[in-house]
Amino acid sequence: MTFFALPNRVGYAIILLQLFIRRAVRGALAHNKEIAPFAVEYPLDISLTFYRTDMCEEALAACRVKPERPDARTLRKTVKEKVTSYIDLRFR
């Protein structure tokens, strides 16, 4: 790998950084079988807090299934079954 437009010190630093990144990735991939997969416990409570109350009201008006509204800026939804896609987590 050659860097023609860069001064020697900068090019050397980039090559050294790439080598460190490669070494770190190899080390992480060597231990990936030791890490257990993440398991979600159901029911899953999802809360979405808005900056302003009018933003919360607009989101609530757009929801097909009406979520809980514990306070003026927060919507809360409970997912009781397995999440199969991102759509299951959305509030719309």
N, C-alpha and C positions, 0 to 999 in steps of 0.2 A: 504494500500500500504506500503510495507516494503522494505527498502534498507539495505541489510545485509552487503554489501561490503563497504558502505560509512560511514564515521564518522557521529556522530549524528547531528552536526551542518550543515553539507552539505546536509544530507538527509532531515532535517527540512526545509532548504532553498528551496530545490527542491519541496517539498510538498506545501510550502507556495506560490511559484511561480506558480504552477499548479492551486492552488485555485484562485489566482489573474487572471490568464488567463481565467479560467472558468467563473468567475464573469464578466469579460470584454466581453466575447463572448455572455453570456446571455443578457447583456445590449444592445449589438449591435443588436442581433436578435430580441429583444423586439421592437426596433425602425425601423426595416427594411421596414415596410409598409409606413413610412413617407417619404422615399427617392424616388423621381421620377426616372424612368428609363432614361438612357442616350439616347438622340436622336441625330442622325447625320444629319447635314444639307448638302444637295447636291447642286451643284457638289462638290466633295471631291477632294482636291489637295493633292497628296502624293509626297513628295520629299525624295530622298535617296542620301545622300552625302557620297562619298567614301574618303578614306584616300589618295589614289594616283590616278592619271589619268589612269594608265594602268588597275587598278581594275574596273574603270568605263567603259573603253572600252570593257573589257571582259564581263561585265554584259550586256552592250548594244548589243554586238554580239549575246548573248544568248537569247535576247528578241524576242518573236514572233511578238508582236505588238510593234513597235518602239516608245518609250516615247520621250518627249522633252529632250533636253540637254541644260539647261540654261547657264552652264559654264563647265569647263573641268572636274570637279569632281562630278557633280550633275546630277541625272536623275529625271525627273518630270513626273507624270502620273495624269490624271484627270479621276475620276470615276463619271459618270453621273447618273447611275442607282443604285438601291439598292444593297448593299453588302450582299451576301448570304453566303459566305464562305471566308476562308483565301486566296483562290486562286484568288479571285477578287482583292486582295490587292497586290499580288506578281507582280514583274516586269518581270518574265520569261514566 
